[in-house]
Amino acid sequence: MNLIGHYACALPHGPAFRLGSVLPDLLGLFSRKPRATTFAKFWEGRAGAPAGMEELLAGIRFHHHVDAHFHGAPLFREHATGLRLRLQEAQGGPGLKRFFAAHVLIELYYDHLLLGDNPDLSPGFYALLDGREGELLGTFVTSHPDVDGSAFKAFMARILEGGLIEGYRSMEGVLWRLNRVLLRLGQREMTEPEQDAAVSYLEEHGTALGKGLSRFVAAMQNGQAGADSHNSPGGAMMGRSAEPAEEGAPAVQTSQSR
């Protein structure tokens, strides 16, 4: 899952928990080191930790819980494989790990679906970074001795002022972000035939993608074990009692699931 996917899965929980749920991906945009787990070890059990830190740490654990189930679920495995095969057929040449490209594109596309059908997710995500939890985020990151605090503050200013999330609303924005990720990790951009092939695959399987995403998010919101157990009884995530859902927290659907 990507940023908005993790945020949607964490909606029944409180703000600090939601913040923790998106932090691993957000910090990955800032720097590949240190990772969110490194920050978590720094704060776990630390006396005098700010209010909300425990829930933030629980949100990080929830992030990894969601990712583990997502990467094992058919809505990821089957479609990442299908996309990889479609990219191979496009014959774009060497320099691209096609399964990795398919992996990233599937996650970005699910954010695209969620934002298209849930307009409150974007402002809610930005409000989370810009309010009281934003101060907690700053403390969580900049207190670590390996972090340049001024660099992180500049990074957050760019996130809050830019169109990081809004770019996922269009396929052009999704493909642009995918290519930035590929270049950052030493691969080439996808060629135009590869991009056309990928978009064609996503359009062909849009209904299945949307239904699978809706079931998976509902399962994670309800504290269930995986995307394919959405009719089973729910329980508390991560062995912890979830906070009550906030009044007015938006439900998440995709148009294909209605």
Secondary structure as UniProt FT lines:
FT   HELIX           3..9
FT   TURN            10..12
FT   HELIX           15..30
FT   HELIX           36..43
FT   TURN            44..45
FT   TURN            47..48
FT   TURN            51..52
FT   HELIX           53..72
FT   HELIX           74..90
FT   HELIX           98..117
FT   TURN            119..120
FT   HELIX           121..130
FT   HELIX           132..142
FT   TURN            145..146
FT   HELIX           149..161
FT   TURN            164..165
FT   HELIX           166..169
FT   HELIX           171..184
FT   TURN            185..186
FT   HELIX           192..204
FT   HELIX           206..221
FT   TURN            222..223
FT   TURN            227..228
FT   TURN            230..231
FT   HELIX           237..239
FT   TURN            247..248
FT   HELIX           255..257
//
